[in-house]
């Protein structure tokens, strides 16, 4: 079984997450991925023999629409998505990657350049194992993983230093080690 088939098999066993993956495939948003922690943590839970929702706080949906960068437009998409994926038993975080640069400094303390695509945004996510986006195309799982899937399946936490700071990385590492002590952490 190749890595994408393996990932698809694991994700399909996490019912709350996979329900969102399936519903988003029928939603009609052309340029999106479901990704980040919910993907990595489902895999880690599977590999550790834990309940598949263990430690997962939300499901991230990243999309890209540069036609309207207003918060109102993003909120309208968010409301349509939330309606389409009901009922959903977990928090869902929906962000237009085209407008992240507008709020990033307020959240993380420094400016970033605007992203040019949803993939551009994913390529800056904090770790190599969590810089993974998935979506269904028909019955096939489409994966965007700019650093590959080796760290994900190897339970390796490695900083993606494109954008984050050492402080952000260390906070994530400390939080994750409390939930998955088996993780192999690469120092900053």
BAZA-69460 format. One record per residue: residue number from 0; x, y, z negated of N, C-alpha, C in turn. Coordinates in steps of 0.02 Angstrom, whole numbers, plus 50000, padded with zeros to 5 digits. Each point is the difference from the previous one (the first is absolute). Example, Ala and Ser with C-alpha at 12.3 -4.5 7.8 and 13.67 -1.06 7.14 Angstrom:
BEGIN
(atom 0; (50660; 49716; 49610); (49955; 50059; 50000); (50045; 50060; 50000)) (atom 1; (49982; 50053; 50036); (50042; 50059; 49997); (49961; 50055; 49963)) 
//
This chain:
BEGIN
(atom 0; (50042; 49941; 50000); (49958; 50059; 50000); (50045; 50062; 50000)) (atom 1; (49988; 50046; 50047); (50040; 50061; 50001); (49978; 50047; 49945)) (atom 2; (50039; 50053; 49989); (49987; 50045; 49944); (49932; 50035; 50004)) (atom 3; (49979; 50019; 50062); (49936; 50034; 50006); (49943; 49952; 49985)) (atom 4; (50004; 49939; 50024); (49949; 49950; 49984); (49999; 49985; 49925)) (atom 5; (50059; 49996; 49970); (50005; 49989; 49928); (49968; 50058; 49961)) (atom 6; (50015; 50061; 50022); (49971; 50059; 49967); (49924; 50000; 50008)) (atom 7; (49976; 49985; 50060); (49928; 49997; 50012); (49967; 49949; 49955)) (atom 8; (50030; 49942; 49994); (49973; 49947; 49957); (49995; 50024; 49927)) (atom 9; (50052; 50031; 49975); (50000; 50024; 49930); (49948; 50055; 49990)) (atom 10; (49998; 50049; 50045); (49953; 50055; 49993); (49928; 49976; 50004)) (atom 11; (49987; 49950; 50041); (49931; 49976; 50008); (49975; 49967; 49936)) (atom 12; (50044; 49981; 49956); (49979; 49970; 49936); (49982; 50052; 49947)) (atom 13; (50020; 50063; 50011); (49983; 50055; 49954); (49934; 50030; 50025)) (atom 14; (49944; 49974; 49975); (49935; 50019; 50027); (49985; 50075; 49998)) (atom 15; (50010; 50035; 49944); (49985; 50073; 50002); (50040; 50037; 50053)) (atom 16; (50064; 49985; 50005); (50042; 50032; 50050); (49981; 49979; 50070)) (atom 17; (49992; 49935; 50011); (49987; 49976; 50068); (49931; 50024; 50025)) (atom 18; (49953; 50007; 49955); (49935; 50027; 50020); (50008; 50070; 50029)) (atom 19; (50043; 50041; 49969); (50013; 50067; 50026); (50036; 49996; 50067)) (atom 20; (50048; 49954; 50007); (50036; 49992; 50063); (49952; 49982; 50056)) (atom 21; (49954; 49955; 49987); (49951; 49978; 50050); (49952; 50057; 50017)) (atom 22; (49974; 50034; 49949); (49953; 50054; 50012); (50032; 50058; 50037)) (atom 23; (50062; 50015; 49986); (50035; 50054; 50036); (50011; 49983; 50073)) (atom 24; (50007; 49936; 50016); (50009; 49979; 50069); (49938; 50018; 50041)) (atom 25; (49943; 49999; 49969); (49938; 50016; 50035); (49979; 50073; 49993)) (atom 26; (50039; 50040; 49965); (49981; 50069; 49986); (50010; 50045; 50061)) (atom 27; (50051; 49986; 50040); (50011; 50040; 50060); (50050; 50057; 49991)) (atom 28; (50038; 50000; 49945); (50053; 50050; 49992); (50059; 49977; 50041)) (atom 29; (50020; 50038; 50052); (50048; 49973; 50048); (50072; 49995; 49975)) (atom 30; (50021; 50041; 49954); (50070; 50003; 49983); (50009; 49997; 49924)) (atom 31; (49997; 49939; 49972); (50003; 49992; 49927); (50036; 49936; 49982)) (atom 32; (50020; 49995; 49938); (50025; 49939; 49970); (49978; 49998; 49927)) (atom 33; (49992; 49941; 49974); (49991; 49989; 49928); (50068; 49977; 49975)) (atom 34; (50024; 50031; 49948); (50068; 49982; 49982); (50023; 50020; 49931)) (atom 35; (50065; 49999; 49994); (50037; 50019; 49939); (49993; 49948; 49946)) (atom 36; (49988; 50022; 49938); (50002; 49956; 49943); (49952; 49942; 50003)) (atom 37; (49939; 50011; 50025); (49951; 49945; 50000); (50023; 49941; 50043)) (atom 38; (50039; 50012; 50051); (50026; 49946; 50042); (50057; 49965; 49964)) (atom 39; (50050; 50039; 49979); (50058; 49970; 49966); (49979; 49964; 49936)) (atom 40; (49957; 50030; 49962); (49981; 49970; 49936); (49958; 49937; 50008)) (atom 41; (49960; 49997; 50053); (49965; 49937; 50014); (50049; 49944; 50015)) (atom 42; (50051; 50016; 50040); (50052; 49950; 50015); (50038; 49981; 49937)) (atom 43; (50020; 50049; 49960); (50036; 49984; 49937); (49957; 49957; 49954)) (atom 44; (49936; 50017; 49995); (49955; 49960; 49958); (49996; 49928; 50025)) (atom 45; (49994; 49992; 50065); (49998; 49933; 50029); (50064; 49962; 49984)) (atom 46; (50057; 50032; 50010); (50065; 49966; 49989); (50011; 49984; 49926)) (atom 47; (49971; 50040; 49955); (50008; 49990; 49928); (49945; 49956; 49970)) (atom 48; (49952; 49979; 50040); (49945; 49959; 49975); (49950; 50039; 49957)) (atom 49; (49996; 50066; 50012); (49954; 50042; 49962); (49934; 50009; 50038)) (atom 50; (49949; 50023; 49965); (49938; 50019; 50032); (50017; 50054; 50052)) (atom 51; (49972; 49996; 50060); (50023; 50041; 50055); (49987; 50075; 49992)) (atom 52; (49955; 50020; 49956); (49988; 50072; 49987); (50040; 50026; 49940)) (atom 53; (50040; 49956; 49969); (50040; 50020; 49941); (50041; 50062; 50016)) (atom 54; (49993; 50052; 49959); (50043; 50059; 50006); (49983; 50047; 50057)) (atom 55; (49952; 49984; 50041); (49983; 50043; 50058); (49951; 50053; 49977)) (atom 56; (50020; 50063; 50006); (49957; 50055; 49977); (49956; 50028; 50054)) (atom 57; (50021; 49994; 50063); (49959; 50027; 50054); (50020; 49969; 50067)) (atom 58; (49959; 50015; 50049); (50014; 49981; 50069); (50013; 50064; 50039)) (atom 59; (50056; 50004; 50033); (50018; 50059; 50039); (49981; 49991; 50073)) (atom 60; (49964; 50049; 50026); (49985; 50002; 50072); (50031; 50064; 50026)) (atom 61; (50047; 49993; 50046); (50034; 50056; 50031); (49977; 50004; 50072)) (atom 62; (49981; 50060; 50021); (49982; 50009; 50070); (50032; 50064; 50025)) (atom 63; (49995; 50012; 50065); (50031; 50059; 50029); (49951; 50034; 50048)) (atom 64; (49984; 50063; 49984); (49957; 50040; 50043); (50024; 50072; 49995)) (atom 65; (50035; 50023; 50051); (50028; 50068; 50000); (49951; 50052; 50028)) (atom 66; (49940; 49979; 50019); (49953; 50047; 50030); (49970; 50048; 49950)) (atom 67; (49996; 49981; 49937); (49973; 50044; 49948); (50036; 49983; 49935)) (atom 68; (50043; 50044; 49977); (50041; 49987; 49941); (49968; 50026; 49935)) (atom 69; (49937; 50016; 50002); (49967; 50026; 49941); (49983; 49945; 49950)) (atom 70; (49997; 50019; 49937); (49978; 49953; 49948); (49928; 49979; 50013)) (atom 71; (49959; 50045; 50027); (49931; 49982; 50014); (49995; 49944; 50051)) (atom 72; (50041; 50002; 50052); (49999; 49947; 50051); (50022; 49934; 49969)) (atom 73; (50053; 50002; 49959); (50023; 49939; 49967); (49946; 49973; 49953)) (atom 74; (49968; 50043; 49963); (49946; 49978; 49955); (49942; 49970; 50038)) (atom 75; (49984; 50027; 50059); (49946; 49972; 50040); (50018; 49929; 50023)) (atom 76; (50062; 49990; 50022); (50022; 49933; 50019); (49999; 49954; 49939)) (atom 77; (50024; 50025; 49944); (50001; 49960; 49938); (49929; 49977; 49982)) (atom 78; (49951; 50045; 50004); (49931; 49982; 49983); (49972; 49948; 50048)) (atom 79; (50015; 50007; 50065); (49976; 49951; 50049); (50032; 49932; 49988)) (atom 80; (50064; 49999; 49985); (50034; 49936; 49985); (49971; 49969; 49938)) (atom 81; (49993; 50038; 49947); (49973; 49972; 49937); (49931; 49971; 50010)) (atom 82; (49959; 50033; 50040); (49933; 49973; 50015); (50006; 49934; 50040)) (atom 83; (50047; 49998; 50047); (50007; 49941; 50043); (50027; 49939; 49963)) (atom 84; (50040; 50011; 49947); (50031; 49943; 49965); (49962; 49979; 49937)) (atom 85; (49943; 50033; 49987); (49960; 49981; 49941); (49974; 49929; 50007)) (atom 86; (49992; 49963; 49947); (50024; 50018; 49933); (50075; 49985; 49995)) (atom 87; (50035; 50042; 49965); (50072; 49992; 49991); (50014; 50003; 49925)) (atom 88; (50033; 49950; 49974); (50009; 49994; 49927); (50065; 50031; 49975)) (atom 89; (50038; 50032; 50044); (50064; 50030; 49980); (50005; 50070; 50029)) (atom 90; (50038; 50043; 49967); (50010; 50067; 50026); (50035; 49998; 50068)) (atom 91; (49979; 50045; 50043); (50030; 50005; 50067); (50028; 50070; 50009)) (atom 92; (50063; 50005; 50021); (50033; 50063; 50011); (50008; 50009; 50075)) (atom 93; (49967; 50050; 50028); (49998; 50011; 50073); (50034; 50066; 50015)) (atom 94; (50052; 49999; 50042); (50038; 50060; 50015); (50015; 50006; 50074)) (atom 95; (49987; 50060; 50027); (50020; 50017; 50068); (50074; 50018; 49999)) (atom 96; (50040; 49959; 50030); (50072; 50011; 50000); (50020; 50064; 50036)) (atom 97; (49957; 50026; 50042); (50014; 50062; 50036); (50000; 50060; 49954)) (atom 98; (49969; 49994; 49940); (49997; 50058; 49955); (50037; 49989; 49933)) (atom 99; (50037; 49945; 49993); (50036; 49987; 49938); (50048; 50056; 49982)) (atom 100; (50033; 50028; 50051); (50048; 50055; 49987); (49968; 50060; 49966)) (atom 101; (49934; 50007; 50006); (49966; 50057; 49970); (49994; 49995; 49924)) (atom 102; (49998; 49939; 49974); (49991; 49992; 49928); (50059; 49966; 49965)) (atom 103; (50047; 49975; 50038); (50055; 49961; 49971); (50040; 50038; 49947)) (atom 104; (50017; 50062; 50014); (50040; 50039; 49952); (49964; 50006; 49933)) (atom 105; (49934; 50011; 50002); (49962; 50006; 49938); (50001; 49936; 49959)) (atom 106; (50006; 49944; 50033); (50000; 49935; 49965); (50070; 49977; 49980)) (atom 107; (50050; 50015; 50043); (50067; 49971; 49989); (50056; 50052; 49993)) (atom 108; (49983; 50064; 50008); (50048; 50052; 49985); (50044; 50024; 50056)) (atom 109; (49992; 49974; 50060); (50041; 50024; 50056); (49962; 49991; 50065)) (atom 110; (50019; 50041; 50049); (49967; 49999; 50065); (50025; 49942; 50042)) (atom 111; (49956; 49978; 50045); (50020; 49950; 50051); (49977; 50026; 50068)) (atom 112; (50031; 49974; 50051); (49979; 50017; 50069); (49935; 49965; 50016)) (atom 113; (49959; 50029; 50043); (49938; 49966; 50020); (50016; 49933; 50034)) (atom 114; (49959; 49950; 49986); (50006; 49936; 50035); (49973; 50006; 50070)) (atom 115; (50026; 49960; 50045); (49978; 50001; 50070); (49953; 49943; 50018)) (atom 116; (49993; 49952; 49953); (49956; 49943; 50012); (49989; 49965; 49933)) (atom 117; (49952; 49954; 49999); (49990; 49962; 49939); (50062; 49957; 49985)) (atom 118; (50031; 49975; 50052); (50061; 49960; 49992); (50057; 50042; 49971)) (atom 119; (50005; 50063; 50021); (50049; 50045; 49972); (49991; 50007; 49925)) (atom 120; (49937; 50007; 49978); (49986; 50004; 49929); (50020; 49937; 49963)) (atom 121; (49981; 49942; 50026); (50017; 49936; 49968); (50075; 49991; 49994)) (atom 122; (50036; 50024; 50049); (50073; 49994; 50001); (50034; 50038; 49943)) (atom 123; (49963; 50044; 49966); (50028; 50037; 49943); (49976; 49974; 49933)) (atom 124; (49958; 49949; 49999); (49974; 49975; 49937); (50057; 49977; 49956)) (atom 125; (49993; 50003; 49934); (50056; 49999; 49953); (50046; 49939; 49999)) (atom 126; (49976; 49941; 50017); (50044; 49942; 49999); (49992; 49959; 50064)) (atom 127; (50051; 49962; 50015); (49998; 49960; 50061); (49945; 49946; 49997)) (atom 128; (49987; 49974; 49941); (49948; 49948; 49992); (49930; 50028; 50004)) (atom 129; (49991; 50064; 49984); (49933; 50029; 50002); (49989; 50042; 50063)) (atom 130; (50050; 50009; 50040); (49992; 50036; 50064); (49973; 49951; 50051)) (atom 131; (49938; 49978; 49988); (49968; 49950; 50042); (49927; 50021; 50009)) (atom 132; (49978; 50001; 50062); (49930; 50013; 50015); (49972; 49943; 50040)) (atom 133; (49936; 49985; 49987); (49967; 49945; 50036); (49932; 50023; 50025)) (atom 134; (49977; 49968; 50053); (49932; 50009; 50025); (49984; 49940; 50043)) (atom 135; (49936; 49987; 50007); (49979; 49944; 50042); (49986; 50026; 50070)) (atom 136; (50023; 49962; 50049); (49982; 50010; 50071); (49971; 49934; 50023)) (atom 137; (49934; 49998; 50005); (49967; 49936; 50011); (50010; 49957; 49938)) (atom 138; (50025; 49940; 50010); (50014; 49955; 49943); (50073; 50002; 49978)) (atom 139; (50040; 50041; 50033); (50072; 50002; 49987); (50018; 50058; 49954)) (atom 140; (50046; 49988; 49956); (50026; 50052; 49956); (50054; 50038; 50037)) (atom 141; (49991; 50065; 50007); (50051; 50043; 50029); (50038; 50032; 49941)) (atom 142; (50065; 49997; 50003); (50042; 50024; 49944); (50049; 50053; 50025)) (atom 143; (50004; 50054; 49962); (50054; 50048; 50011); (50043; 49998; 49938)) (atom 144; (50062; 49978; 50009); (50047; 49993; 49944); (50069; 50022; 50025)) (atom 145; (50015; 50065; 49994); (50062; 50026; 50029); (50064; 49968; 49972)) (atom 146; (49995; 49970; 49941); (50059; 49968; 49969); (49994; 49924; 50001)) (atom 147; (49951; 49975; 50037); (49989; 49928; 50003); (49962; 49975; 49938)) (atom 148; (49995; 49935; 49994); (49962; 49969; 49945); (50044; 49960; 49952)) (atom 149; (50065; 49999; 50012); (50045; 49960; 49956); (49998; 50023; 49927)) (atom 150; (50004; 50065; 49988); (49998; 50024; 49931); (49932; 49986; 49968)) (atom 151; (49947; 50006; 50039); (49933; 49986; 49974); (49996; 49928; 49976)) (atom 152; (50017; 49952; 50042); (49996; 49929; 49982); (50055; 49979; 49952)) (atom 153; (50055; 50038; 49999); (50055; 49984; 49953); (49991; 50032; 49932)) (atom 154; (49946; 50038; 49991); (49986; 50036; 49938); (50058; 50047; 49982)) (atom 155; (50027; 50033; 50052); (50055; 50047; 49991); (49973; 50071; 50002)) (atom 156; (50016; 50038; 49949); (49981; 50071; 49998); (50063; 50040; 50018)) (atom 157; (49995; 50034; 50056); (50057; 50039; 50026); (49973; 50069; 50019)) (atom 158; (50033; 50052; 49979); (49977; 50068; 50016); (50003; 50013; 50074)) (atom 159; (49948; 50032; 50025); (50001; 50030; 50067); (50017; 50073; 49988)) (atom 160; (50062; 50018; 50008); (50025; 50066; 49980); (49985; 50055; 50049)) (atom 161; (49958; 49986; 50050); (49983; 50051; 50050); (49969; 50061; 49967)) (atom 162; (49961; 49990; 49948); (49962; 50055; 49973); (49997; 50003; 49923)) (atom 163; (50000; 49943; 49967); (49990; 50001; 49928); (50063; 50020; 49962)) (atom 164; (49990; 50015; 49937); (50056; 50015; 49956); (50016; 49939; 49958)) (atom 165; (50058; 50001; 49968); (50018; 49946; 49955); (49950; 49996; 49942)) (atom 166; (49977; 50056; 49976); (49952; 50001; 49945); (49934; 49965; 50019)) (atom 167; (49974; 50014; 50059); (49939; 49967; 50024); (50011; 49925; 50005)) (atom 168; (50057; 49982; 50029); (50017; 49929; 50008); (50003; 49965; 49933)) (atom 169; (50035; 50029; 49952); (50008; 49968; 49935); (49934; 49993; 49963)) (atom 170; (49955; 50049; 50006); (49934; 49994; 49969); (49962; 49942; 50029)) (atom 171; (50003; 49991; 50066); (49966; 49944; 50032); (50031; 49934; 49977)) (atom 172; (50066; 49997; 49999); (50034; 49939; 49979); (49980; 49980; 49929)) (atom 173; (50001; 50048; 49955); (49984; 49985; 49930); (49927; 49976; 49993)) (atom 174; (49955; 50032; 50035); (49929; 49980; 49998); (49991; 49929; 50029)) (atom 175; (50033; 49987; 50056); (49992; 49935; 50033); (50032; 49944; 49960)) (atom 176; (50058; 50012; 49969); (50033; 49947; 49962); (49958; 49978; 49940)) (atom 177; (49959; 50044; 49973); (49956; 49980; 49946); (49947; 49951; 50024)) (atom 178; (49980; 50004; 50063); (49948; 49957; 50028); (50029; 49939; 50037)) (atom 179; (50058; 50009; 50030); (50033; 49946; 50039); (50074; 49997; 49980)) (atom 180; (50016; 49971; 49942); (50070; 49999; 49978); (50046; 49960; 50046)) (atom 181; (49971; 49961; 50045); (50041; 49960; 50046); (50029; 50041; 50058)) (atom 182; (49980; 50063; 50006); (50025; 50041; 50055); (50076; 50008; 49995)) (atom 183; (50032; 50000; 50057); (50072; 50014; 50004); (50007; 50073; 50021)) (atom 184; (50027; 50041; 49956); (50004; 50072; 50013); (50070; 50018; 50023)) (atom 185; (50002; 50034; 50056); (50064; 50026; 50027); (50009; 50070; 49969)) (atom 186; (50055; 50012; 49964); (50011; 50065; 49969); (50000; 50056; 50052)) (atom 187; (49982; 50059; 49978); (49998; 50059; 50044); (50069; 50009; 50031)) 
//
